[in-house]
Amino acid sequence: MPQISLYIDEKTHNEIEARAKLSQVSISKFIATILKTHFAKDWPTGFPSTFGSIHDESFVRHDVQDWSLDAPRESL
């Protein structure tokens, strides 16, 4: 498995160490989880349930009257 080295200040190291301990995982596992989450291409857990949760009159759906103005798209 590849390895990396990080040079960070003492304050940051202490914070990482404390959070890893709180999560009951090693520092390596803690950092790896953060990086995987950062690079994930999936929607966050529960994202679909947020649909319709904003109550703001400026968020309105506009019906498209003329689809000829739409960009050409590849048929799936």
Buried (B, 14 or more C-beta within 10 A) or exposed (E): EEEEEEEEEEEEEEEBEEBBEEEEBEBEEBBBEEEEEEEEEEEEEEEEEEEEEEEEEEEEEEEEEEEEEEEEEEEE
